[in-house]
Amino acid sequence: MRAIVFDFFGTLTDPAAEAGRRESFTATAAALAIPADRFWQAMGASFPDRITGRYGDTRATLRRIATECGADPDEADLDAAVSAQLAGGVRVRPPRAGVLDLLDRLRADGYRLGLISDCSSELCESWPETPYAPRIDAPVFSWQEGCRKPDQRLYAAVSARLGVSAAECWYVGDGGSREHDGARRAGMRPVLVTNTAYPDAAARRSDPDPYTPELTIADLDALAPLIRT
Ligand SMILES: [Mg+2]
């Protein structure tokens, strides 16, 4: 095995941080003068299209969502809304405890590191500024690729960009978006992170994977021992 492909939200990020998403959306809604509940509902309904790039970048997305909600923000309102939305994006992606050191150690051990994330524009636009960027050799984002997990094109893209075969890749994720079934079909070796210490995390998982990998770990600190065996 020469590479490890990670999921992003709830895997590299602190699973507890997802609980802050609604509050961060509330700040964006306020900037657009849209009721918070209406904005939350519109963002949820548009999720499949937003994460595959069909709403465009963050500014275009917020303009369109505002229109769908009956608002008519001017450019200054949009500036404020984009700032609020990107700041909210920072709040939902703090690194899981110890994860940056883990990524450094895995690279020092010679593993190539990849990422597949079902994500909207905010993460792609901010990626270079995140502490993850210098540690991930090949990030693959649904928003950029125009398809979402478990679409096989995402798995093919990450292994190609890592310069390895799918059979040489571990796939490590917390089990949203049917990601492990996709990884298994791609020929990768799936590992489920159960996040046992985060009882609310499972409830927040989008499109849970009905397939459970043979290999499961409670937290990422168990990954290095597992892949060395
Ligand atoms: Mg996840």
Residues whose N, C-alpha, C, O or C-beta is under 5 A from the ligand:
A	BS01	MG	D7 F8 F9 G10 T11 D174 G176
